[in-house]
Amino acid sequence: MSLAFILTDIAAELALFAAVGFLLFAVDDLVVDLIYFARRLWRSLAIYSRYPRAFAASLPAPAKPGRIAVFIPAWDESAVIADMLRSTLRRWGDGDYRIFVGFYANDPLTEAAIGQVDDPRVEAVLVEEHGPTTKADCLNRLYDALLAAECRGAWIAKAIVLHDAEDLVHPLELALFDVMTEKAALVQLPVIPLPDPESRWISGHYCDEFAESHGKELVVREAVGASIPLAGVGCAIARDAIARLAADNHGHPFAAQCMTEDYELGLRVGAFADKTMFVRIPVVAGSRSIVSSRGHFPATLDAAVRQKARWIGGIALAGWERLGWSGGIGERWMRMRDRRGPLAALLLIAGYVAILLWLQLWIAAGLGAPVALAASPLLMGLLKINAVLLAWRIAMRFGFVTATYGIGQGLLSIPRLLVGNVIAMLAVKRAVALHAKGGPKTWEKTRHIFPADERMAGERIAKEPVG
């Protein structure tokens, strides 16, 4: 048996394996698309024809206005935390809120940066042990600080809002949470990454993924009755809900050993049969601006791989072990989608290896080598179906990215699909290796930057779509 025959056989088997897997994933994605468009049509015909649309700037006052507590865990954030706090205070103005910022005893630069912001609404919370521990552990220390502040001041927070040290908050965010946490135990706003002109490919692929996931995926997730996982920023948890989480976990609402505590918290709230809500709401009538959380995402390959590895390890690997499979059909379906990352990476590797083998064999045949490049009718049929579904998937990505960032970014999103695939494969490799060692033990954060020109970032917010 010749080497060429063996390679041809291997390429065909890998291609068949990848084609079957891609078909199943593509059909799964297509069902999400159909639900999304059916929901939009139904709301247009049955809801908005009878009731006026809601707008963030004209929401009715909350039934019981309350103080909002904001948690910002910080480790090695001296480069951004002062600018973020000043921006947040300026954007939120004189609202009733308190910001709790956690820092570690061995991080004096972050402590000094927090101290530059002289405002009684900002409380620096010392984590006495040397950091980093985990982000969830730092959040638990902030929860303890909230309890102490409530006891000192004889007040009870209405809700807890989560943000990171690099976030650009929306001016109407707290007012929206004040209203919406009366309707749901957990509220998540869209997260819209800021484009980085210095990293159009690595950082840019986050723009593509969030434009689609927070423009469509979470909408469908809520529509099928599944819990809304938190993104860790731009989200709020009602005070009584977080108290139940704490009571269920020895006084700590956040799972200290979990690397994706935000994702897990959303599912845990949903498991209590509490309502979780994804709110994508325009600011005013006639405007395409929506209330959202914005910020820069990793701009280098190494940073992106480390971040994606933490997400994949926490959701697809550790999350499977920690949360298992529960809830109704919609909940189980969405958990399956959340956990398909490692299998998707395996399919991508198989597909790319098959392509490389076929390319080498094609070159060899062109040079006169006795190579037969015949594919089975089954494989050819699968490839044709997958090509059509891939074109649809590219169109969906292009449409959502264009709606959010304009046609320039929409066009870039097409080749950035390959960039995202490479990052995903490298991230799965790292996630599996870390999981085999028991998972990461400390906070694997990436270097953050705050928008250099906040005014321009604000102008970009005004161009966001209603969705």
C-alpha positions in Angstrom: 0.0 0.0 0.0 1.6 3.3 -1.1 2.0 6.3 1.2 -0.2 8.4 -1.2 -3.0 5.9 -0.8 -2.7 6.0 3.0 -2.7 9.8 3.1 -5.7 9.9 0.8 -7.6 7.5 3.1 -6.6 9.6 6.2 -7.7 12.8 4.6 -11.0 11.4 3.5 -11.8 10.0 7.0 -10.8 13.3 8.7 -12.8 15.3 6.3 -15.9 13.0 6.8 -15.5 13.3 10.6 -15.2 17.1 10.4 -18.1 17.4 7.9 -20.5 15.5 10.0 -19.6 17.5 13.1 -19.8 20.8 11.3 -23.2 19.8 9.9 -24.6 19.1 13.4 -23.2 22.4 14.7 -24.5 24.3 11.7 -28.0 23.0 12.1 -27.8 23.8 15.8 -26.8 27.4 14.9 -29.5 27.6 12.3 -32.2 26.7 14.8 -31.0 29.7 17.0 -31.2 32.0 13.9 -34.7 30.8 13.1 -35.9 31.4 16.7 -34.3 34.8 16.7 -36.0 36.0 13.6 -39.3 34.4 14.5 -39.2 36.2 17.9 -38.5 39.5 16.2 -41.4 39.0 13.8 -43.7 38.0 16.6 -42.8 41.0 18.7 -43.3 43.3 15.8 -46.7 41.9 15.0 -48.1 41.0 18.4 -46.3 43.3 20.9 -45.2 46.6 19.3 -48.4 46.9 17.4 -50.3 47.1 20.7 -47.8 48.5 23.1 -45.3 51.3 22.7 -41.6 50.4 22.7 -39.6 51.1 25.9 -36.7 53.5 25.9 -34.1 53.8 28.7 -34.3 57.6 28.9 -38.1 57.6 29.5 -38.6 54.5 31.7 -41.1 55.0 34.6 -39.6 55.6 38.0 -38.9 52.4 40.1 -41.5 51.5 42.6 -39.0 51.5 45.4 -35.8 53.4 44.5 -32.7 52.0 46.2 -29.0 52.3 46.6 -26.9 50.4 44.1 -23.6 48.7 45.2 -21.0 48.4 42.5 -18.3 45.7 42.9 -14.9 46.3 41.0 -12.3 43.6 41.8 -8.8 44.9 41.0 -5.4 43.2 40.8 -2.5 45.0 39.1 -4.9 47.6 37.7 -2.9 50.8 38.5 -2.8 51.7 34.8 -6.6 52.0 34.5 -8.5 52.0 37.8 -8.2 55.8 38.5 -9.4 56.8 35.0 -12.2 54.2 35.2 -13.4 55.5 38.6 -13.3 59.1 37.5 -15.2 58.3 34.3 -17.8 56.3 36.2 -18.4 59.0 38.8 -18.7 61.6 36.0 -21.1 59.5 33.9 -23.3 58.4 36.8 -23.4 61.8 38.5 -25.3 62.2 41.8 -27.1 58.9 41.8 -27.5 56.8 44.9 -24.7 54.3 44.6 -21.5 53.1 46.4 -18.5 51.7 44.6 -16.5 49.0 46.3 -13.0 48.4 44.8 -11.0 45.4 46.0 -7.2 45.6 46.0 -4.5 43.3 47.5 -1.9 44.0 50.2 1.0 43.3 47.8 -0.3 45.7 45.1 0.5 49.2 46.4 0.4 50.8 42.9 -3.3 49.9 42.5 -4.0 51.1 46.1 -2.3 54.4 45.3 -4.3 54.7 42.1 -7.6 54.2 43.9 -6.5 56.7 46.5 -6.2 59.4 43.7 -10.0 59.4 43.4 -11.3 61.4 46.4 -15.0 60.7 46.5 -17.0 59.4 49.5 -18.9 57.0 47.2 -15.7 55.1 46.5 -14.6 52.6 49.2 -11.3 50.8 48.8 -11.4 47.3 50.2 -8.2 45.7 51.3 -7.7 42.0 50.6 -5.1 41.3 53.3 -3.5 38.3 51.9 -1.1 38.5 49.0 -2.7 38.3 45.6 -3.8 37.4 43.3 -6.2 34.9 44.7 -9.2 34.4 42.4 -11.5 37.0 41.0 -14.4 35.3 42.8 -12.5 35.4 46.1 -12.0 39.1 45.6 -15.7 39.6 44.9 -16.5 37.7 48.1 -14.4 40.2 50.0 -16.3 43.0 48.4 -19.5 41.4 49.5 -18.2 41.2 53.1 -17.4 44.9 52.8 -20.9 45.6 51.6 -22.4 43.8 54.6 -20.2 45.9 56.9 -21.2 49.1 55.2 -24.9 48.3 55.4 -24.5 47.6 59.2 -22.6 50.9 59.7 -25.0 53.0 57.7 -28.3 51.2 58.5 -29.1 50.8 54.8 -29.6 47.9 52.5 -28.5 47.8 48.9 -31.2 47.2 46.3 -28.8 45.5 43.9 -25.2 44.6 43.2 -23.6 45.7 39.9 -20.5 44.1 38.6 -17.8 45.8 36.5 -14.2 45.4 35.7 -11.4 48.0 36.2 -11.3 48.9 32.5 -15.0 49.3 31.7 -16.6 52.3 30.2 -20.1 52.4 31.8 -23.2 53.9 30.3 -24.7 57.0 31.9 -28.2 55.4 32.1 -27.0 52.0 33.4 -27.8 52.5 37.1 -31.3 54.0 36.5 -32.1 51.0 34.2 -30.9 48.5 36.8 -33.0 50.3 39.5 -36.1 49.6 37.4 -35.2 46.2 36.0 -34.1 44.5 39.2 -37.7 45.0 40.4 -38.7 42.7 37.5 -35.9 40.1 37.6 -33.4 38.8 40.0 -30.6 39.1 37.5 -30.1 41.6 34.6 -27.4 41.5 32.0 -26.8 44.4 29.5 -25.1 43.9 26.2 -21.3 44.0 26.2 -19.9 45.8 23.2 -16.1 45.7 22.8 -14.3 48.8 21.7 -12.4 48.4 18.4 -8.7 48.7 18.8 -7.0 50.2 15.7 -3.7 48.7 16.8 -5.2 45.1 16.9 -7.7 44.8 14.1 -7.4 41.0 14.0 -6.9 39.8 17.6 -8.9 42.4 19.5 -11.2 42.8 16.6 -12.4 39.2 16.7 -14.0 39.9 20.1 -16.1 42.6 18.4 -17.4 40.0 16.0 -18.2 37.4 18.6 -19.9 39.8 21.1 -21.9 41.5 18.3 -23.5 38.2 17.4 -23.7 36.6 20.9 -25.1 39.7 22.7 -27.1 40.7 19.6 -28.7 37.3 19.1 -27.6 34.4 21.3 -28.7 35.8 24.6 -31.9 37.0 23.1 -32.7 33.4 22.1 -31.5 32.1 25.4 -34.0 34.1 27.2 -36.7 33.2 24.7 -36.3 29.5 25.3 -36.5 29.9 29.0 -32.8 29.3 29.8 -30.9 31.1 32.5 -28.9 34.2 31.4 -25.2 33.7 32.3 -23.5 36.9 33.5 -20.6 38.4 31.5 -19.1 39.7 34.7 -19.6 43.4 33.6 -22.7 45.5 32.9 -24.8 43.2 35.0 -26.9 43.5 38.2 -28.1 41.0 40.8 -30.9 41.8 43.2 -29.9 42.0 46.8 -32.2 39.2 48.0 -31.0 37.0 45.2 -27.3 37.4 46.1 -28.2 36.9 49.8 -29.7 33.5 48.8 -26.6 32.6 46.9 -24.5 33.5 49.9 -26.7 31.4 52.3 -26.3 28.5 49.9 -22.5 28.7 49.9 -21.4 29.3 53.5 -21.9 33.1 53.3 -20.0 33.5 50.0 -22.2 34.3 47.0 -19.3 33.8 44.5 -17.7 30.4 44.0 -14.2 31.2 45.1 -12.5 28.3 43.2 -14.3 28.9 40.0 -12.6 30.7 37.1 -15.9 31.7 35.5 -17.8 32.8 38.6 -19.9 35.3 36.6 -21.2 32.6 34.2 -21.9 30.2 37.0 -23.7 32.8 39.1 -26.2 33.4 36.4 -27.0 29.7 36.1 -27.2 29.4 39.9 -29.7 32.2 40.1 -31.8 30.6 37.4 -31.7 27.3 39.3 -33.5 29.1 42.2 -36.4 29.6 39.7 -35.7 33.3 39.8 -36.2 35.3 36.6 -33.0 36.2 34.7 -33.2 38.9 32.0 -31.1 40.1 29.1 -32.0 43.8 28.5 -31.1 45.3 25.1 -32.9 48.7 25.1 -32.5 51.8 23.0 -31.8 55.1 24.8 -34.4 57.3 23.1 -36.9 56.9 20.2 -35.3 57.3 16.8 -31.8 56.7 18.2 -29.8 53.5 17.5 -27.9 53.9 20.8 -28.4 51.2 23.4 -27.5 51.0 27.0 -24.4 48.8 27.2 -21.1 48.2 28.8 -18.0 48.9 26.7 -14.3 48.2 27.0 -11.1 47.1 25.3 -10.4 43.4 25.0 -7.0 41.6 24.7 -4.9 42.8 21.8 -2.2 40.1 21.6 -2.4 36.4 20.7 -1.0 35.2 24.1 -3.5 37.3 26.1 -6.5 36.3 24.0 -5.5 32.6 24.2 -5.2 32.8 28.0 -8.5 34.6 28.4 -10.3 32.2 26.1 -8.7 29.2 27.9 -10.1 30.5 31.2 -13.6 30.8 29.6 -13.4 27.3 28.0 -12.0 25.7 31.1 -14.5 27.3 33.4 -17.5 26.8 31.3 -17.0 23.6 29.2 -14.8 21.6 31.5 -15.1 22.6 35.1 -18.6 23.9 34.5 -19.8 20.5 33.4 -18.4 19.0 36.6 -19.7 21.7 38.9 -23.1 22.4 37.4 -24.0 19.2 35.5 -27.1 19.1 33.5 -30.4 20.3 34.9 -33.4 22.4 34.1 -35.8 22.2 31.1 -35.1 21.5 27.5 -34.1 25.1 26.7 -31.7 25.2 29.7 -30.0 21.8 28.7 -29.8 22.9 25.1 -28.0 26.1 26.0 -25.6 24.3 28.4 -24.8 22.0 25.5 -24.0 24.9 23.3 -21.9 26.5 26.0 -19.8 23.3 26.4 -19.2 22.4 22.8 -15.9 24.4 22.5 -13.5 21.5 23.0 -15.4 19.4 20.4 -15.5 22.3 18.0 -11.8 22.8 18.3 -11.3 19.0 17.6 -13.4 19.3 14.5 -11.5 22.4 13.3 -8.2 20.6 13.7 -9.5 17.6 11.8 -10.8 19.8 9.0 -7.7 21.8 8.6 -5.5 18.7 8.6 -7.7 17.2 6.0 -7.4 20.3 3.8 -3.6 20.4 4.2 -3.4 16.7 3.2 -5.6 17.2 0.2 -3.6 20.2 -0.8 -0.3 18.2 -0.7 -1.9 15.3 -2.6 -3.3 17.7 -5.2 0.2 19.2 -5.7 1.7 15.7 -5.9 -0.9 14.7 -8.5 -0.1 17.8 -10.5 3.5 16.8 -10.6 2.7 13.5 -12.0 2.5 11.3 -8.9 0.1 8.3 -9.1 -2.5 9.8 -6.7 -6.2 9.2 -6.9 -8.2 12.2 -5.5 -11.6 10.8 -5.5 -14.1 11.7 -2.7 -17.1 9.5 -1.8 -20.6 10.8 -2.8 -21.4 11.0 0.9 -18.5 13.3 1.6 -19.2 15.4 -1.4 -22.8 15.8 -0.4 -21.9 16.9 3.1 -19.3 19.4 1.8 -21.9 21.0 -0.5 -24.5 21.3 2.4 -21.8 22.6 4.7 -20.7 25.2 2.1 -24.3 26.6 2.0 -24.6 26.6 5.7 -21.2 28.3 6.1 -22.2 31.0 3.7 -25.3 31.6 5.8 -23.1 31.7 9.0 -20.8 34.2 7.4 -23.8 36.3 6.3 -25.1 36.3 9.9 -21.8 37.3 11.4 -21.4 40.1 8.7 -24.9 41.4 9.4 -24.6 41.6 13.2 -21.1 43.1 13.1 -22.1 45.6 10.4 -25.1 46.6 12.4 -22.9 47.3 15.5 -19.7 48.7 14.0 -20.4 49.6 10.4 -19.6 47.9 7.1 -15.8 48.2 7.5 -15.7 46.0 10.5 -18.4 43.8 9.0 -16.1 43.0 6.0 -13.2 42.4 8.4 -15.3 40.0 10.4 -15.2 37.5 7.4 -11.5 36.8 7.4 -11.4 37.2 11.2 -13.4 34.0 11.4 -10.1 32.2 10.7 -8.4 34.2 13.4 -11.1 33.2 15.9 -10.7 29.6 14.9 -6.9 29.6 15.5 -7.4 31.3 18.9 -10.1 28.8 19.8 -7.9 25.8 19.0 -4.9 27.2 21.0 -7.2 28.1 23.9 -8.7 24.6 24.0 -5.2 23.1 24.1 -4.3 25.3 27.0 -7.6 24.8 28.8 -7.4 21.0 28.6 -3.8 21.1 29.9 -4.7 23.3 32.8 -7.8 21.2 33.6 -5.7 18.1 33.7 -3.6 19.7 36.4 -6.7 20.7 38.5 -7.3 24.0 36.8 -5.8 27.4 37.4 -5.5 28.3 41.1 -5.2 32.0 40.8 -6.6 34.9 38.9 -5.3 34.7 35.3 -6.1 38.3 34.3 -4.8 40.1 31.2 -3.4 43.6 30.9 -6.1 46.2 30.5 -6.3 49.7 28.9 -8.9 52.4 29.4 -10.1 54.3 26.3 -7.5 56.9 25.5 -10.2 59.2 24.1 -13.4 58.7 26.2 -15.2 61.3 24.1 -14.7 59.3 20.9 -15.8 56.1 22.6 -18.9 57.9 23.7 -19.5 58.9 20.1 -19.3 55.3 19.1 -21.8 54.4 21.7 -24.3 56.7 20.0 -24.0 54.7 16.8 -24.9 51.3 18.4 -27.9 49.5 17.0 -31.3 48.9 18.6 -31.1 45.3 17.6 
